[in-house]
Amino acid sequence: MARARAVDDSQIVDLMESAGMPLSAYDLISRLPRTQRPSPPVIYRALDRLSSEGRVHRIESLKAFIPCRSHGHSHEVVFAVCLDCNQVEEIEDHGLCGVVSRWQKSSGFSADQKTFEIVGHCEDCRSQH
């Protein structure tokens, strides 16, 4: 059985930053040099690790990942996702943190992940229609 190729977390984050757009696990694999391409399970484990460290975010609506704009933040994250060009804007809204925190306390709900996506069309794409 072939041994799973290790992946460098920093290299993955660098690839995401240089891409300037959300990347799927398979996009990341294809952007790595052929001699360094890990198997899909290895890249998914790396992405899970980077996500739990707060270094990347999964954009559920695109099934892709982006680097975190401000590493290691522990607050809620809001993303504006354009359905036409797939660009994603990370929005920091500390007011949202308070709303969610108050709701959690009053409901007793314990959230494992707090990511919000606003899905629509960016200004550039809207103006092209």
N, CA, C and O atoms as CSV, one atom per row, in Angstrom:
chain,resi,resn,atom,element,x,y,z
A,1,MET,N,N,0.844,-1.184,0.000
A,1,MET,CA,C,0.000,0.000,0.000
A,1,MET,C,C,0.888,1.246,0.000
A,1,MET,O,O,1.839,1.326,0.777
A,2,ALA,N,N,0.590,2.199,-0.850
A,2,ALA,CA,C,1.369,3.436,-0.926
A,2,ALA,C,C,1.083,4.298,0.300
A,2,ALA,O,O,-0.046,4.373,0.786
A,3,ARG,N,N,2.117,4.927,0.771
A,3,ARG,CA,C,1.976,5.792,1.931
A,3,ARG,C,C,1.403,7.142,1.509
A,3,ARG,O,O,1.790,7.695,0.479
A,4,ALA,N,N,0.476,7.669,2.315
A,4,ALA,CA,C,-0.141,8.965,2.004
A,4,ALA,C,C,0.911,10.063,2.084
A,4,ALA,O,O,1.673,10.144,3.048
A,5,ARG,N,N,0.941,10.898,1.068
A,5,ARG,CA,C,1.900,11.995,1.021
A,5,ARG,C,C,1.458,13.094,1.980
A,5,ARG,O,O,0.305,13.525,1.959
A,6,ALA,N,N,2.387,13.542,2.821
A,6,ALA,CA,C,2.097,14.636,3.756
A,6,ALA,C,C,1.920,15.935,2.973
A,6,ALA,O,O,2.393,16.078,1.846
A,7,VAL,N,N,1.231,16.863,3.601
A,7,VAL,CA,C,0.978,18.142,2.946
A,7,VAL,C,C,1.401,19.258,3.893
A,7,VAL,O,O,1.205,19.164,5.105
A,8,ASP,N,N,1.974,20.302,3.338
A,8,ASP,CA,C,2.440,21.448,4.114
A,8,ASP,C,C,1.293,22.442,4.253
A,8,ASP,O,O,0.849,23.023,3.263
A,9,ASP,N,N,0.812,22.640,5.484
A,9,ASP,CA,C,-0.320,23.537,5.729
A,9,ASP,C,C,-0.076,24.941,5.200
A,9,ASP,O,O,-0.963,25.546,4.599
A,10,SER,N,N,1.114,25.453,5.421
A,10,SER,CA,C,1.423,26.816,4.966
A,10,SER,C,C,1.373,26.910,3.447
A,10,SER,O,O,0.951,27.928,2.899
A,11,GLN,N,N,1.798,25.864,2.776
A,11,GLN,CA,C,1.759,25.853,1.316
A,11,GLN,C,C,0.309,25.898,0.825
A,11,GLN,O,O,0.007,26.559,-0.168
A,12,ILE,N,N,-0.575,25.199,1.517
A,12,ILE,CA,C,-1.991,25.200,1.136
A,12,ILE,C,C,-2.586,26.593,1.318
A,12,ILE,O,O,-3.294,27.088,0.442
A,13,VAL,N,N,-2.300,27.219,2.447
A,13,VAL,CA,C,-2.820,28.568,2.694
A,13,VAL,C,C,-2.245,29.539,1.660
A,13,VAL,O,O,-2.968,30.395,1.150
A,14,ASP,N,N,-0.968,29.416,1.350
A,14,ASP,CA,C,-0.344,30.271,0.334
A,14,ASP,C,C,-1.013,30.100,-1.026
A,14,ASP,O,O,-1.237,31.082,-1.733
A,15,LEU,N,N,-1.334,28.856,-1.400
A,15,LEU,CA,C,-2.020,28.607,-2.673
A,15,LEU,C,C,-3.379,29.298,-2.695
A,15,LEU,O,O,-3.771,29.884,-3.704
A,16,MET,N,N,-4.093,29.225,-1.577
A,16,MET,CA,C,-5.406,29.872,-1.503
A,16,MET,C,C,-5.271,31.383,-1.623
A,16,MET,O,O,-6.035,32.026,-2.341
A,17,GLU,N,N,-4.298,31.944,-0.919
A,17,GLU,CA,C,-4.111,33.398,-0.960
A,17,GLU,C,C,-3.736,33.864,-2.360
A,17,GLU,O,O,-4.227,34.895,-2.818
A,18,SER,N,N,-2.881,33.123,-3.040
A,18,SER,CA,C,-2.452,33.541,-4.375
A,18,SER,C,C,-3.563,33.344,-5.410
A,18,SER,O,O,-3.587,34.042,-6.423
A,19,ALA,N,N,-4.472,32.413,-5.172
A,19,ALA,CA,C,-5.568,32.162,-6.123
A,19,ALA,C,C,-6.551,33.324,-6.149
A,19,ALA,O,O,-7.101,33.651,-7.201
A,20,GLY,N,N,-6.776,33.949,-4.996
A,20,GLY,CA,C,-7.710,35.067,-4.946
A,20,GLY,C,C,-9.157,34.665,-5.160
A,20,GLY,O,O,-10.006,35.512,-5.440
A,21,MET,N,N,-9.441,33.384,-5.030
A,21,MET,CA,C,-10.799,32.877,-5.190
A,21,MET,C,C,-10.926,31.589,-4.383
A,21,MET,O,O,-9.917,30.961,-4.060
A,22,PRO,N,N,-12.136,31.194,-4.059
A,22,PRO,CA,C,-12.312,29.950,-3.306
A,22,PRO,C,C,-11.822,28.752,-4.115
A,22,PRO,O,O,-11.992,28.697,-5.333
A,23,LEU,N,N,-11.213,27.800,-3.421
A,23,LEU,CA,C,-10.690,26.603,-4.075
A,23,LEU,C,C,-11.248,25.357,-3.395
A,23,LEU,O,O,-11.345,25.296,-2.169
A,24,SER,N,N,-11.609,24.374,-4.198
A,24,SER,CA,C,-12.023,23.090,-3.653
A,24,SER,C,C,-10.772,22.278,-3.304
A,24,SER,O,O,-9.654,22.661,-3.648
A,25,ALA,N,N,-10.976,21.173,-2.630
A,25,ALA,CA,C,-9.847,20.297,-2.300
A,25,ALA,C,C,-9.154,19.831,-3.586
A,25,ALA,O,O,-7.926,19.777,-3.654
A,26,TYR,N,N,-9.948,19.500,-4.592
A,26,TYR,CA,C,-9.363,19.040,-5.856
A,26,TYR,C,C,-8.653,20.169,-6.604
A,26,TYR,O,O,-7.655,19.924,-7.282
A,27,ASP,N,N,-9.150,21.391,-6.492
A,27,ASP,CA,C,-8.441,22.544,-7.060
A,27,ASP,C,C,-7.061,22.667,-6.417
A,27,ASP,O,O,-6.060,22.891,-7.098
A,28,LEU,N,N,-7.030,22.518,-5.095
A,28,LEU,CA,C,-5.751,22.628,-4.380
A,28,LEU,C,C,-4.782,21.538,-4.824
A,28,LEU,O,O,-3.607,21.806,-5.075
A,29,ILE,N,N,-5.281,20.315,-4.919
A,29,ILE,CA,C,-4.416,19.210,-5.346
A,29,ILE,C,C,-3.828,19.505,-6.714
A,29,ILE,O,O,-2.637,19.290,-6.934
A,30,SER,N,N,-4.648,19.995,-7.638
A,30,SER,CA,C,-4.166,20.234,-9.007
A,30,SER,C,C,-3.175,21.380,-9.081
A,30,SER,O,O,-2.390,21.449,-10.027
A,31,ARG,N,N,-3.187,22.281,-8.110
A,31,ARG,CA,C,-2.268,23.418,-8.112
A,31,ARG,C,C,-0.922,23.096,-7.462
A,31,ARG,O,O,0.023,23.878,-7.570
A,32,LEU,N,N,-0.833,21.968,-6.799
A,32,LEU,CA,C,0.430,21.554,-6.197
A,32,LEU,C,C,1.317,20.920,-7.262
A,32,LEU,O,O,0.811,20.333,-8.219
A,33,PRO,N,N,2.638,21.033,-7.104
A,33,PRO,CA,C,3.530,20.356,-8.055
A,33,PRO,C,C,3.237,18.852,-8.067
A,33,PRO,O,O,2.932,18.265,-7.029
A,34,ARG,N,N,3.331,18.245,-9.228
A,34,ARG,CA,C,3.003,16.815,-9.364
A,34,ARG,C,C,3.695,15.944,-8.314
A,34,ARG,O,O,3.102,14.992,-7.806
A,35,THR,N,N,4.915,16.261,-7.999
A,35,THR,CA,C,5.666,15.439,-7.033
A,35,THR,C,C,5.183,15.627,-5.601
A,35,THR,O,O,5.563,14.855,-4.720
A,36,GLN,N,N,4.356,16.635,-5.353
A,36,GLN,CA,C,3.879,16.917,-3.998
A,36,GLN,C,C,2.378,16.705,-3.837
A,36,GLN,O,O,1.827,17.059,-2.795
A,37,ARG,N,N,1.709,16.151,-4.816
A,37,ARG,CA,C,0.248,16.014,-4.764
A,37,ARG,C,C,-0.176,14.904,-3.800
A,37,ARG,O,O,0.163,13.737,-3.992
A,38,PRO,N,N,-0.909,15.281,-2.780
A,38,PRO,CA,C,-1.415,14.282,-1.839
A,38,PRO,C,C,-2.717,13.668,-2.366
A,38,PRO,O,O,-3.309,14.168,-3.323
A,39,SER,N,N,-3.141,12.603,-1.740
A,39,SER,CA,C,-4.428,12.000,-2.076
A,39,SER,C,C,-5.541,12.879,-1.499
A,39,SER,O,O,-5.291,13.659,-0.580
A,40,PRO,N,N,-6.763,12.765,-2.024
A,40,PRO,CA,C,-7.865,13.570,-1.493
A,40,PRO,C,C,-8.059,13.447,0.025
A,40,PRO,O,O,-8.264,14.471,0.678
A,41,PRO,N,N,-8.005,12.239,0.621
A,41,PRO,CA,C,-8.184,12.185,2.080
A,41,PRO,C,C,-7.138,12.998,2.847
A,41,PRO,O,O,-7.443,13.575,3.891
A,42,VAL,N,N,-5.921,13.042,2.336
A,42,VAL,CA,C,-4.857,13.794,2.997
A,42,VAL,C,C,-5.142,15.291,2.923
A,42,VAL,O,O,-4.967,16.002,3.913
A,43,ILE,N,N,-5.577,15.774,1.767
A,43,ILE,CA,C,-5.863,17.207,1.635
A,43,ILE,C,C,-7.074,17.580,2.474
A,43,ILE,O,O,-7.107,18.662,3.061
A,44,TYR,N,N,-8.078,16.698,2.541
A,44,TYR,CA,C,-9.250,16.984,3.378
A,44,TYR,C,C,-8.874,17.033,4.855
A,44,TYR,O,O,-9.393,17.872,5.592
A,45,ARG,N,N,-7.992,16.160,5.297
A,45,ARG,CA,C,-7.532,16.213,6.700
A,45,ARG,C,C,-6.790,17.512,6.972
A,45,ARG,O,O,-6.957,18.115,8.032
A,46,ALA,N,N,-5.971,17.946,6.016
A,46,ALA,CA,C,-5.251,19.212,6.166
A,46,ALA,C,C,-6.232,20.377,6.229
A,46,ALA,O,O,-6.064,21.286,7.043
A,47,LEU,N,N,-7.249,20.358,5.380
A,47,LEU,CA,C,-8.244,21.433,5.379
A,47,LEU,C,C,-9.054,21.430,6.674
A,47,LEU,O,O,-9.375,22.496,7.201
A,48,ASP,N,N,-9.385,20.261,7.187
A,48,ASP,CA,C,-10.078,20.178,8.486
A,48,ASP,C,C,-9.223,20.775,9.591
A,48,ASP,O,O,-9.715,21.515,10.442
A,49,ARG,N,N,-7.928,20.443,9.571
A,49,ARG,CA,C,-6.999,20.963,10.570
A,49,ARG,C,C,-6.879,22.482,10.463
A,49,ARG,O,O,-6.940,23.184,11.472
A,50,LEU,N,N,-6.711,22.982,9.252
A,50,LEU,CA,C,-6.589,24.425,9.038
A,50,LEU,C,C,-7.874,25.152,9.428
A,50,LEU,O,O,-7.832,26.264,9.954
A,51,SER,N,N,-9.001,24.523,9.167
A,51,SER,CA,C,-10.282,25.109,9.538
A,51,SER,C,C,-10.428,25.168,11.057
A,51,SER,O,O,-10.866,26.184,11.595
A,52,SER,N,N,-10.068,24.097,11.746
A,52,SER,CA,C,-10.187,24.097,13.209
A,52,SER,C,C,-9.216,25.082,13.858
A,52,SER,O,O,-9.469,25.567,14.960
A,53,GLU,N,N,-8.121,25.374,13.188
A,53,GLU,CA,C,-7.157,26.363,13.680
A,53,GLU,C,C,-7.580,27.791,13.327
A,53,GLU,O,O,-6.958,28.750,13.783
A,54,GLY,N,N,-8.629,27.937,12.522
A,54,GLY,CA,C,-9.092,29.260,12.118
A,54,GLY,C,C,-8.270,29.883,11.013
A,54,GLY,O,O,-8.330,31.095,10.809
A,55,ARG,N,N,-7.496,29.073,10.291
A,55,ARG,CA,C,-6.661,29.611,9.215
A,55,ARG,C,C,-7.368,29.622,7.867
A,55,ARG,O,O,-6.997,30.389,6.978
A,56,VAL,N,N,-8.391,28.773,7.705
A,56,VAL,CA,C,-9.188,28.764,6.486
A,56,VAL,C,C,-10.655,28.622,6.866
A,56,VAL,O,O,-10.994,28.194,7.969
A,57,HIS,N,N,-11.521,28.994,5.918
A,57,HIS,CA,C,-12.964,28.856,6.094
A,57,HIS,C,C,-13.514,28.025,4.948
A,57,HIS,O,O,-13.065,28.140,3.808
A,58,ARG,N,N,-14.486,27.192,5.265
A,58,ARG,CA,C,-15.202,26.456,4.222
A,58,ARG,C,C,-16.413,27.289,3.815
A,58,ARG,O,O,-17.194,27.728,4.659
A,59,ILE,N,N,-16.553,27.496,2.526
A,59,ILE,CA,C,-17.716,28.177,1.980
A,59,ILE,C,C,-18.657,27.065,1.513
A,59,ILE,O,O,-18.476,26.475,0.447
A,60,GLU,N,N,-19.650,26.803,2.330
A,60,GLU,CA,C,-20.546,25.669,2.102
A,60,GLU,C,C,-21.236,25.748,0.752
A,60,GLU,O,O,-21.326,24.741,0.048
A,61,SER,N,N,-21.724,26.918,0.376
A,61,SER,CA,C,-22.481,27.042,-0.874
A,61,SER,C,C,-21.626,26.762,-2.104
A,61,SER,O,O,-22.166,26.417,-3.155
A,62,LEU,N,N,-20.312,26.902,-1.999
A,62,LEU,CA,C,-19.409,26.643,-3.122
A,62,LEU,C,C,-18.640,25.334,-2.972
A,62,LEU,O,O,-17.967,24.897,-3.906
A,63,LYS,N,N,-18.736,24.707,-1.801
A,63,LYS,CA,C,-17.962,23.500,-1.492
A,63,LYS,C,C,-16.475,23.772,-1.724
A,63,LYS,O,O,-15.758,22.985,-2.343
A,64,ALA,N,N,-16.046,24.921,-1.199
A,64,ALA,CA,C,-14.668,25.367,-1.414
A,64,ALA,C,C,-14.157,26.054,-0.152
A,64,ALA,O,O,-14.895,26.237,0.816
A,65,PHE,N,N,-12.895,26.425,-0.181
A,65,PHE,CA,C,-12.235,27.013,0.975
A,65,PHE,C,C,-11.555,28.318,0.597
A,65,PHE,O,O,-11.128,28.515,-0.541
A,66,ILE,N,N,-11.466,29.209,1.588
A,66,ILE,CA,C,-10.719,30.459,1.430
A,66,ILE,C,C,-9.851,30.650,2.660
A,66,ILE,O,O,-10.172,30.141,3.734
A,67,PRO,N,N,-8.743,31.385,2.510
A,67,PRO,CA,C,-7.934,31.672,3.703
A,67,PRO,C,C,-8.663,32.675,4.589
A,67,PRO,O,O,-9.412,33.520,4.098
A,68,CYS,N,N,-8.442,32.577,5.886
A,68,CYS,CA,C,-9.045,33.519,6.826
A,68,CYS,C,C,-8.342,34.855,6.693
A,68,CYS,O,O,-7.113,34.922,6.652
A,69,ARG,N,N,-9.121,35.906,6.627
A,69,ARG,CA,C,-8.573,37.257,6.494
A,69,ARG,C,C,-7.846,37.692,7.761
A,69,ARG,O,O,-6.821,38.370,7.688
A,70,SER,N,N,-8.366,37.310,8.909
A,70,SER,CA,C,-7.713,37.659,10.185
A,70,SER,C,C,-7.573,36.382,11.000
A,70,SER,O,O,-8.473,36.000,11.748
A,71,HIS,N,N,-6.437,35.739,10.841
A,71,HIS,CA,C,-6.187,34.408,11.411
A,71,HIS,C,C,-6.607,34.286,12.862
A,71,HIS,O,O,-6.359,35.162,13.692
A,72,GLY,N,N,-7.244,33.179,13.128
A,72,GLY,CA,C,-7.517,32.790,14.496
A,72,GLY,C,C,-8.642,33.523,15.187
A,72,GLY,O,O,-8.736,33.476,16.414
A,73,HIS,N,N,-9.513,34.209,14.432
A,73,HIS,CA,C,-10.580,34.886,15.141
A,73,HIS,C,C,-11.573,33.857,15.645
A,73,HIS,O,O,-11.803,32.829,15.008
A,74,SER,N,N,-12.153,34.144,16.784
A,74,SER,CA,C,-13.050,33.178,17.407
A,74,SER,C,C,-14.489,33.660,17.377
A,74,SER,O,O,-15.320,33.183,18.149
A,75,HIS,N,N,-14.788,34.595,16.500
A,75,HIS,CA,C,-16.144,35.122,16.439
A,75,HIS,C,C,-16.854,34.610,15.190
A,75,HIS,O,O,-16.267,33.928,14.350
A,76,GLU,N,N,-18.110,34.954,15.098
A,76,GLU,CA,C,-18.901,34.545,13.957
A,76,GLU,C,C,-18.356,35.192,12.687
A,76,GLU,O,O,-17.800,36.289,12.712
A,77,VAL,N,N,-18.532,34.483,11.588
A,77,VAL,CA,C,-18.037,34.967,10.306
A,77,VAL,C,C,-19.208,35.033,9.333
A,77,VAL,O,O,-20.031,34.120,9.259
A,78,VAL,N,N,-19.260,36.131,8.592
A,78,VAL,CA,C,-20.281,36.298,7.569
A,78,VAL,C,C,-19.566,36.404,6.224
A,78,VAL,O,O,-18.576,37.123,6.090
A,79,PHE,N,N,-20.079,35.681,5.233
A,79,PHE,CA,C,-19.502,35.732,3.898
A,79,PHE,C,C,-20.558,36.175,2.911
A,79,PHE,O,O,-21.696,35.709,2.964
A,80,ALA,N,N,-20.191,37.073,2.008
A,80,ALA,CA,C,-21.027,37.443,0.872
A,80,ALA,C,C,-20.478,36.654,-0.315
A,80,ALA,O,O,-19.324,36.837,-0.703
A,81,VAL,N,N,-21.297,35.784,-0.886
A,81,VAL,CA,C,-20.874,34.877,-1.947
A,81,VAL,C,C,-21.609,35.224,-3.230
A,81,VAL,O,O,-22.839,35.216,-3.264
A,82,CYS,N,N,-20.867,35.529,-4.281
A,82,CYS,CA,C,-21.467,35.829,-5.583
A,82,CYS,C,C,-21.662,34.521,-6.356
A,82,CYS,O,O,-20.719,33.754,-6.552
A,83,LEU,N,N,-22.896,34.285,-6.787
A,83,LEU,CA,C,-23.210,33.063,-7.528
A,83,LEU,C,C,-22.689,33.085,-8.961
A,83,LEU,O,O,-22.575,32.033,-9.591
A,84,ASP,N,N,-22.371,34.273,-9.485
A,84,ASP,CA,C,-21.876,34.367,-10.854
A,84,ASP,C,C,-20.370,34.171,-10.940
A,84,ASP,O,O,-19.897,33.325,-11.698
A,85,CYS,N,N,-19.613,34.946,-10.168
A,85,CYS,CA,C,-18.151,34.905,-10.278
A,85,CYS,C,C,-17.478,34.122,-9.152
A,85,CYS,O,O,-16.262,33.935,-9.169
A,86,ASN,N,N,-18.265,33.662,-8.171
A,86,ASN,CA,C,-17.762,32.879,-7.028
A,86,ASN,C,C,-16.816,33.648,-6.113
A,86,ASN,O,O,-16.129,33.047,-5.288
A,87,GLN,N,N,-16.775,34.964,-6.252
A,87,GLN,CA,C,-15.956,35.740,-5.332
A,87,GLN,C,C,-16.631,35.748,-3.961
A,87,GLN,O,O,-17.857,35.729,-3.850
A,88,VAL,N,N,-15.800,35.778,-2.928
A,88,VAL,CA,C,-16.299,35.749,-1.559
A,88,VAL,C,C,-15.678,36.900,-0.786
A,88,VAL,O,O,-14.469,37.124,-0.839
A,89,GLU,N,N,-16.517,37.618,-0.075
A,89,GLU,CA,C,-16.036,38.688,0.799
A,89,GLU,C,C,-16.307,38.281,2.237
A,89,GLU,O,O,-17.437,37.951,2.596
A,90,GLU,N,N,-15.265,38.307,3.057
A,90,GLU,CA,C,-15.409,38.004,4.483
A,90,GLU,C,C,-15.786,39.291,5.203
A,90,GLU,O,O,-15.102,40.307,5.079
A,91,ILE,N,N,-16.869,39.240,5.950
A,91,ILE,CA,C,-17.377,40.418,6.640
A,91,ILE,C,C,-17.257,40.201,8.140
A,91,ILE,O,O,-17.752,39.208,8.673
A,92,GLU,N,N,-16.604,41.126,8.812
A,92,GLU,CA,C,-16.534,41.066,10.278
A,92,GLU,C,C,-17.643,41.919,10.835
A,92,GLU,O,O,-17.727,43.114,10.549
A,93,ASP,N,N,-18.495,41.304,11.631
A,93,ASP,CA,C,-19.602,42.034,12.222
A,93,ASP,C,C,-19.719,41.627,13.686
A,93,ASP,O,O,-20.307,40.596,14.014
A,94,HIS,N,N,-19.154,42.449,14.551
A,94,HIS,CA,C,-19.168,42.123,15.980
A,94,HIS,C,C,-20.570,42.234,16.574
A,94,HIS,O,O,-20.843,41.646,17.620
A,95,GLY,N,N,-21.456,42.977,15.924
A,95,GLY,CA,C,-22.846,43.033,16.366
A,95,GLY,C,C,-23.501,41.666,16.247
A,95,GLY,O,O,-24.280,41.258,17.109
A,96,LEU,N,N,-23.177,40.969,15.173
A,96,LEU,CA,C,-23.706,39.622,14.985
A,96,LEU,C,C,-23.229,38.701,16.094
A,96,LEU,O,O,-23.972,37.836,16.556
A,97,CYS,N,N,-21.988,38.889,16.519
A,97,CYS,CA,C,-21.450,38.072,17.614
A,97,CYS,C,C,-22.325,38.197,18.853
A,97,CYS,O,O,-22.631,37.201,19.509
A,98,GLY,N,N,-22.725,39.421,19.168
A,98,GLY,CA,C,-23.551,39.653,20.344
A,98,GLY,C,C,-24.916,39.004,20.227
A,98,GLY,O,O,-25.416,38.421,21.189
A,99,VAL,N,N,-25.520,39.101,19.052
A,99,VAL,CA,C,-26.833,38.497,18.829
A,99,VAL,C,C,-26.753,36.983,19.009
A,99,VAL,O,O,-27.577,36.391,19.705
A,100,VAL,N,N,-25.772,36.372,18.388
A,100,VAL,CA,C,-25.634,34.915,18.464
A,100,VAL,C,C,-25.281,34.489,19.886
A,100,VAL,O,O,-25.805,33.491,20.380
A,101,SER,N,N,-24.413,35.225,20.534
A,101,SER,CA,C,-24.028,34.901,21.912
A,101,SER,C,C,-25.226,34.965,22.858
A,101,SER,O,O,-25.421,34.073,23.684
A,102,ARG,N,N,-26.024,36.019,22.732
A,102,ARG,CA,C,-27.220,36.146,23.577
A,102,ARG,C,C,-28.207,35.018,23.303
A,102,ARG,O,O,-28.803,34.475,24.234
A,103,TRP,N,N,-28.380,34.667,22.048
A,103,TRP,CA,C,-29.287,33.590,21.697
A,103,TRP,C,C,-28.793,32.263,22.278
A,103,TRP,O,O,-29.583,31.493,22.823
A,104,GLN,N,N,-27.491,31.997,22.163
A,104,GLN,CA,C,-26.936,30.761,22.704
A,104,GLN,C,C,-27.179,30.672,24.207
A,104,GLN,O,O,-27.576,29.622,24.714
A,105,LYS,N,N,-26.943,31.760,24.911
A,105,LYS,CA,C,-27.141,31.762,26.369
A,105,LYS,C,C,-28.598,31.523,26.724
A,105,LYS,O,O,-28.897,30.759,27.642
A,106,SER,N,N,-29.507,32.169,26.005
A,106,SER,CA,C,-30.931,32.031,26.343
A,106,SER,C,C,-31.503,30.682,25.925
A,106,SER,O,O,-32.437,30.188,26.557
A,107,SER,N,N,-30.957,30.077,24.869
A,107,SER,CA,C,-31.504,28.815,24.376
A,107,SER,C,C,-30.781,27.597,24.937
A,107,SER,O,O,-31.320,26.491,24.936
A,108,GLY,N,N,-29.549,27.808,25.419
A,108,GLY,CA,C,-28.754,26.680,25.888
A,108,GLY,C,C,-28.113,25.895,24.759
A,108,GLY,O,O,-27.515,24.844,24.988
A,109,PHE,N,N,-28.236,26.403,23.540
A,109,PHE,CA,C,-27.673,25.731,22.367
A,109,PHE,C,C,-26.168,25.944,22.329
A,109,PHE,O,O,-25.688,27.053,22.565
A,110,SER,N,N,-25.429,24.895,22.035
A,110,SER,CA,C,-23.976,24.986,21.912
A,110,SER,C,C,-23.591,24.774,20.453
A,110,SER,O,O,-23.734,23.672,19.923
A,111,ALA,N,N,-23.109,25.814,19.812
A,111,ALA,CA,C,-22.744,25.742,18.395
A,111,ALA,C,C,-21.309,25.269,18.228
A,111,ALA,O,O,-20.406,25.750,18.911
A,112,ASP,N,N,-21.105,24.332,17.326
A,112,ASP,CA,C,-19.752,23.875,17.001
A,112,ASP,C,C,-19.112,24.761,15.947
A,112,ASP,O,O,-17.891,24.916,15.907
A,113,GLN,N,N,-19.935,25.332,15.104
A,113,GLN,CA,C,-19.437,26.208,14.045
A,113,GLN,C,C,-20.461,27.306,13.818
A,113,GLN,O,O,-21.666,27.057,13.825
A,114,LYS,N,N,-19.972,28.524,13.616
A,114,LYS,CA,C,-20.867,29.652,13.386
A,114,LYS,C,C,-20.391,30.413,12.155
A,114,LYS,O,O,-19.598,31.350,12.248
A,115,THR,N,N,-20.888,29.991,11.013
A,115,THR,CA,C,-20.546,30.627,9.754
A,115,THR,C,C,-21.839,30.956,9.031
A,115,THR,O,O,-22.739,30.121,8.936
A,116,PHE,N,N,-21.926,32.170,8.526
A,116,PHE,CA,C,-23.121,32.636,7.838
A,116,PHE,C,C,-22.745,33.034,6.415
A,116,PHE,O,O,-21.709,33.659,6.186
A,117,GLU,N,N,-23.598,32.666,5.464
A,117,GLU,CA,C,-23.352,33.015,4.074
A,117,GLU,C,C,-24.538,33.795,3.523
A,117,GLU,O,O,-25.693,33.394,3.671
A,118,ILE,N,N,-24.226,34.912,2.889
A,118,ILE,CA,C,-25.209,35.683,2.153
A,118,ILE,C,C,-24.907,35.399,0.689
A,118,ILE,O,O,-23.858,35.792,0.178
A,119,VAL,N,N,-25.818,34.724,0.023
A,119,VAL,CA,C,-25.580,34.269,-1.343
A,119,VAL,C,C,-26.399,35.129,-2.298
A,119,VAL,O,O,-27.599,35.325,-2.107
A,120,GLY,N,N,-25.735,35.633,-3.318
A,120,GLY,CA,C,-26.408,36.500,-4.275
A,120,GLY,C,C,-25.492,36.869,-5.415
A,120,GLY,O,O,-24.787,36.019,-5.959
A,121,HIS,N,N,-25.501,38.161,-5.785
A,121,HIS,CA,C,-24.723,38.634,-6.932
A,121,HIS,C,C,-23.990,39.918,-6.550
A,121,HIS,O,O,-24.591,40.856,-6.026
A,122,CYS,N,N,-22.691,39.949,-6.818
A,122,CYS,CA,C,-21.899,41.132,-6.498
A,122,CYS,C,C,-22.259,42.286,-7.441
A,122,CYS,O,O,-22.940,42.092,-8.448
A,123,GLU,N,N,-21.802,43.454,-7.105
A,123,GLU,CA,C,-22.122,44.649,-7.888
A,123,GLU,C,C,-21.622,44.536,-9.327
A,123,GLU,O,O,-22.326,44.913,-10.264
A,124,ASP,N,N,-20.391,44.009,-9.504
A,124,ASP,CA,C,-19.841,43.874,-10.861
A,124,ASP,C,C,-20.685,42.950,-11.715
A,124,ASP,O,O,-20.983,43.265,-12.866
A,125,CYS,N,N,-21.072,41.809,-11.158
A,125,CYS,CA,C,-21.872,40.857,-11.923
A,125,CYS,C,C,-23.273,41.378,-12.193
A,125,CYS,O,O,-23.822,41.152,-13.272
A,126,ARG,N,N,-23.853,42.068,-11.233
A,126,ARG,CA,C,-25.190,42.642,-11.438
A,126,ARG,C,C,-25.170,43.671,-12.562
A,126,ARG,O,O,-26.108,43.748,-13.355
A,127,SER,N,N,-24.090,44.470,-12.629
A,127,SER,CA,C,-24.028,45.525,-13.649
A,127,SER,C,C,-23.815,44.955,-15.055
A,127,SER,O,O,-24.088,45.638,-16.042
A,128,GLN,N,N,-23.339,43.737,-15.155
A,128,GLN,CA,C,-23.117,43.104,-16.472
A,128,GLN,C,C,-24.390,42.502,-17.053
A,128,GLN,O,O,-24.415,42.125,-18.224
A,129,HIS,N,N,-25.437,42.408,-16.256
A,129,HIS,CA,C,-26.711,41.804,-16.722
A,129,HIS,C,C,-27.649,42.842,-17.243
A,129,HIS,O,O,-28.755,42.515,-17.672
